[in-house]
Amino acid sequence: METISLDEYLGREFQGVNPTDDFERDVNELTRGNYTTYASICEELIDLCQSPDTPCQSIEQSENELYEFVYSYPELEIFLNVKFNPNDAKSSIPFIQERLVGRETVLDLGCGNGLKTVFYALNGESRITAVDKSQKALDLLLKRAQRYGVEDRIELVNANLLEMDLGRTFDAIVAAKMIHECGDIRTVSHESNMHFKMDKIDLHLSPGGVAIITSGGYSIPYEVALLMSKRGFKDVNRHTIFKHGDEDQTIMGVVGYK
Ligand SMILES: C[S@@+](CC[C@H](N)C(=O)[O-])C[C@H]1O[C@@H](n2cnc3c(N)ncnc32)[C@H](O)[C@@H]1O
């Protein structure tokens, strides 16, 4: 297993990706002409999100289609990371990693393509269980883990958090940029959607375990912190991980102990 600094790791992962201002042209190139699909899913998502009486199932369907599309083009996923949130990985990885020290077992919820997960495995001692509802995301994670020789330290689970019961608990739970996603077909309310997710986090966290949740903006972390406190989590705090211009570009973290 090689040791590698975060700068070196991200430099290697983002190599050759230099987004221009012409988003449409870039995406068109990366997806070899399938841009209309991506654009139409995004448009549908935006329309759905703006409608006050949105059936949540439709948002979930659109989100799922969007991820299936994005994860079909590994270069596109990296491009979107670099284009929209170049500072997220750089700032969130150290924020999360320092809170995983000494934690034997970690549950990484909505791990995506494993850009963050693989770095935790490379630079920590924990055994990591990585969950995503997209099998394509997990396939990408496995390839990335194999490139760095850490595949034995990461267990992959293809599951929807809202229906998940792994029958065991973990010393740390990480949910990076996933708690805000719809994913709930039983309710139209964003607030109760979060409530369901917090139930599952609670269910899988050992006593004394730490929950680390990151997200863009201010309102979602505020709701998450409130839900954690209501459940009796201790030392619940909101942190600004990276401050940049408007609210959406600011990356926040919520940390609480069970
Ligand atoms: C924006 S990506 C974040 C990926 C990664 N955690 C990161 O920080 O780069 C959100 C991921 O969460 C996954 N996801 C969303 N809702 C989920 C759910 N209910 N259960 C499992 N995975 C979910 C999506 O498939 C997607 O891969």
The ligand as a Tripos MOL2 file, in Angstrom:
@<TRIPOS>MOLECULE
LIG
   27    29     1     0     0
SMALL
NO_CHARGES

@<TRIPOS>ATOM
      1 C1        -23.3220   13.9440   -4.4890 C.3       1 LIG1
      2 S1        -22.8870   12.2360   -4.3990 S.3       1 LIG1
      3 C2        -21.6740   12.2660   -3.1160 C.3       1 LIG1
      4 C3        -20.6270   11.1880   -3.2570 C.3       1 LIG1
      5 C4        -19.5210   11.2020   -2.1900 C.3       1 LIG1
      6 N1        -20.0380   10.9510   -0.8520 N.3       1 LIG1
      7 C5        -18.7680   12.5010   -2.2010 C.2       1 LIG1
      8 O1        -18.7530   13.2060   -1.1910 O.co2     1 LIG1
      9 O2        -18.1480   12.8310   -3.2410 O.co2     1 LIG1
     10 C6        -24.2950   11.4950   -3.5870 C.3       1 LIG1
     11 C7        -24.3050    9.9570   -3.6220 C.3       1 LIG1
     12 O3        -25.2650    9.4660   -2.6890 O.3       1 LIG1
     13 C8        -25.9610    8.3800   -3.2670 C.3       1 LIG1
     14 N2        -27.2800    8.3110   -2.5880 N.ar      1 LIG1
     15 C9        -28.2410    9.2710   -2.5740 C.ar      1 LIG1
     16 N3        -29.2920    8.8780   -1.8530 N.ar      1 LIG1
     17 C10       -29.0000    7.6350   -1.3940 C.ar      1 LIG1
     18 C11       -29.7130    6.6790   -0.5990 C.ar      1 LIG1
     19 N4        -30.9210    6.9470   -0.1470 N.pl3     1 LIG1
     20 N5        -29.1070    5.5040   -0.3240 N.ar      1 LIG1
     21 C12       -27.8670    5.2210   -0.7930 C.ar      1 LIG1
     22 N6        -27.1510    6.0800   -1.5640 N.ar      1 LIG1
     23 C13       -27.7100    7.2610   -1.8570 C.ar      1 LIG1
     24 C14       -26.0300    8.7050   -4.7590 C.3       1 LIG1
     25 O4        -26.2020    7.5360   -5.5470 O.3       1 LIG1
     26 C15       -24.6650    9.3640   -4.9740 C.3       1 LIG1
     27 O5        -23.6960    8.4290   -5.3480 O.3       1 LIG1
@<TRIPOS>BOND
     1     1     2 1
     2     2     3 1
     3     2    10 1
     4     3     4 1
     5     4     5 1
     6     5     6 1
     7     5     7 1
     8     7     8 2
     9     7     9 1
    10    10    11 1
    11    11    12 1
    12    11    26 1
    13    12    13 1
    14    13    14 1
    15    13    24 1
    16    14    15 ar
    17    14    23 ar
    18    15    16 ar
    19    16    17 ar
    20    17    18 ar
    21    17    23 ar
    22    18    19 1
    23    18    20 ar
    24    20    21 ar
    25    21    22 ar
    26    22    23 ar
    27    24    25 1
    28    24    26 1
    29    26    27 1
@<TRIPOS>SUBSTRUCTURE
     1 LIG1         1 GROUP 0 **** ****
